[in-house]
Amino acid sequence: MIIATIVLVVLIAGPWVSSAIRNQFNHVAGVLGNGIASGTWEPSGSGSGNGAGSATVQAAIAKDAKDWTLDEQKAVAEDIAGKGGASPAYAKAKAAMDAGTKFSMKLTDGKMLTYRIIGINHDDLADGSGKAGLTFLTTSTSISSRMTATDTNAGGWEASELRRKMNSGEIWNLMPTGFQSKVKTVTKLTNNAGGGSANKNAAVTATSDKLFLLSYSEIVPTSHWASSYPWTSSEGTQYEVFKGKVTQNYSGNACLQIGNSWWERSVNPNNFTTFLCVLSNGEPSNNNIVMHSFCVCPAFSF
């Protein structure tokens, strides 16, 4: 229809305008041809193309979120990263987050790791290309480690032994290869100087991480130490799953209870020998000596 209309106009208008119209015709025909050839043109003006990713998203939407495979979790995350609330999978992912739906995968040591969605379009991709669609937090307690081998929190999360284990060492190696290939590297902000009064006004700096621990400010609505140690409010923002549920920054919260105490990546602002941790009662402001082994709950993004 488009082509027939252009030809008719050329015949009526005469040769003096035919050149300009011919150029427009060639442009329209080229766009249509290229779009159809590449499989990306959609007459309806909507959708995400005809690729496998779209089919995987549709498969995920059609089933209970708790049954999503790793491929489906990744496809849903990438669709949400690209479309935000307009993604057809957004409502289902948010409902799964709000309900505390748990996913699971088998680690290389044979144990099962369970995890849940804690954030949607929350974390920045380390390559600067945008947001990670979904961020998850481990809810099982089979992984444990010390934070560092020496009795100091100097250097913070960035210099910690535990960070190295989680991104290239023994904890990373617990993750199945099908999981490792899907994880997105994200940017995390942390006080990487250390605790104590000498670092009262420490700046937060960025690390690029595949697996990471949550910071204190990613858990609580406001910092207990906001006025005395300003950096404790700046190590990232509270994840969506905790909003309205974590209301206590210095006492217990039911939604943080997993049957054990677990590490945070924030140093204790009051001293230079401990990192903060979440106690078994869900208190996010406690601390543990860096050389003591403690439960590790890796967070990660797709």
Secondary structure, DSSP 8 states (H G I E B T S, - for coil): -HHHHHHHHHHHH-HHHHHHHHHHHHHHHHHHHHHHHHT---TTS-S--SSHHHHHHHHHHTS-GGG--HHHHHHHHHHHHHHGGGSTTHHHHHHHHHHT-EEEEE-TTS-EEEEEEEEES-SBBTTSS-B-SEEEEE-----EE-S-SSS--TTHHHH-HHHHHHHTSTTGGGS-HHHHTT-B-EEEEEE-S-SSGGGTT--EEEEEESSB---STTTSSS-TTTTT-GGGG-S----GGGTTT---SSS--GGG-SSS-EEEEEE-TT-SSEEEEE-TTS-TTEEEETTS-EE---EEE-
